Amino acid sequence: MTIQKKTEPVSDNEHCHTLGEAGKLPRKSHHSEATKSNLVSRLNRVEGQIRGIKGMIEKDTYCDDVLNQIAAAQSALNSVGRLLLEGHMKSCVVERIEAGETEVIDELLITVNKLLK
């Protein structure tokens, strides 16, 4: 799935960095309904995988089988993170850089480092 940067004007209630109360930035995304639906579906699958892993442990399933399922769940969750990161970079980060808010680069680097751990 590819996330495209919004090219139409974004209203104030959709903008990821519109100033809110006391001049602070309300941290809000503006994903399309299709993107949100895709992300929620993926997270529901991950949730099901986690429940399955819990059941495997409760049933004393062979360790290697459980570990393989853990790896699959981690991979699925990482995929959600990559999609969110791509959308964030193509929308919020670009918009904030265009608005002169270069501190978003430091924020992004911290986030990427957390995702890579």
C-alpha positions in Angstrom: 0.0 0.0 0.0 1.3 3.4 -0.9 0.3 6.5 1.0 0.3 9.7 -1.1 0.8 13.2 0.3 -2.4 15.2 0.4 -2.3 17.8 -2.4 -5.6 19.4 -1.7 -5.8 22.0 1.1 -6.1 20.5 4.6 -8.7 22.1 6.9 -7.6 23.3 10.3 -9.3 20.3 12.0 -7.3 17.9 9.8 -3.9 19.6 9.9 -1.3 17.6 11.8 0.4 20.7 13.2 -2.2 23.4 13.5 -1.6 25.5 16.7 -4.0 24.7 19.4 -4.5 26.1 22.9 -1.6 28.2 24.3 0.2 27.9 20.9 0.9 24.2 21.5 0.9 21.7 18.7 -2.0 19.2 19.0 -0.5 16.0 17.7 -3.1 14.7 15.4 -2.9 12.7 12.2 -5.0 13.1 9.2 -5.2 9.7 7.5 -7.9 8.9 5.0 -10.6 6.5 6.1 -9.2 3.8 3.8 -5.8 4.1 5.4 -7.3 4.0 8.9 -9.3 1.0 8.0 -6.2 -0.8 6.6 -4.2 0.0 9.7 -7.0 -1.2 12.1 -7.4 -4.4 10.1 -3.7 -5.1 10.3 -3.7 -4.4 14.0 -6.7 -6.7 14.5 -4.8 -9.5 12.8 -1.8 -8.8 15.1 -4.1 -8.9 18.1 -5.4 -12.3 17.0 -1.8 -13.5 16.5 -1.0 -12.4 20.1 -4.0 -14.2 21.5 -3.0 -17.3 19.5 0.5 -17.1 21.0 -0.9 -16.8 24.5 -3.0 -20.0 23.8 0.0 -21.8 22.5 1.9 -21.1 25.7 -1.1 -22.1 27.8 -1.2 -25.4 25.9 2.6 -26.0 26.3 3.2 -25.8 22.5 6.8 -26.6 21.4 9.0 -23.5 22.0 10.2 -23.2 18.4 6.7 -23.1 17.1 5.8 -20.3 19.6 8.9 -18.4 18.7 8.1 -18.6 15.0 4.6 -17.2 15.7 6.2 -14.4 17.8 8.4 -13.5 14.9 5.4 -13.4 12.6 3.5 -11.1 14.9 6.5 -8.8 15.3 6.8 -8.7 11.5 3.2 -7.8 11.1 3.4 -5.1 13.8 6.6 -3.7 12.1 4.6 -3.5 8.9 2.0 -1.3 10.5 4.8 0.9 11.9 6.4 1.2 8.4 3.1 2.3 6.9 2.5 4.8 9.6 6.1 6.1 9.3 5.7 6.5 5.5 2.4 8.4 5.9 3.9 10.6 8.6 6.9 11.5 6.5 4.9 12.2 3.4 2.4 14.4 5.2 3.1 15.8 8.7 6.9 15.9 8.3 6.8 17.6 4.9 4.2 20.1 6.0 6.1 21.0 9.1 9.4 21.5 7.2 7.5 23.6 4.6 6.2 25.7 7.6 9.8 26.2 8.8 9.5 23.8 11.8 12.8 22.0 11.2 12.7 20.5 14.8 10.5 17.9 13.2 13.7 16.3 11.9 15.0 15.6 15.4 11.6 14.3 16.4 11.6 12.0 13.4 15.1 10.7 14.1 14.2 9.8 17.7 11.1 8.0 16.4 13.0 6.1 13.7 15.7 5.0 16.3 12.9 3.6 18.5 11.4 1.7 15.6 14.8 0.2 14.7 15.5 -1.2 18.2 
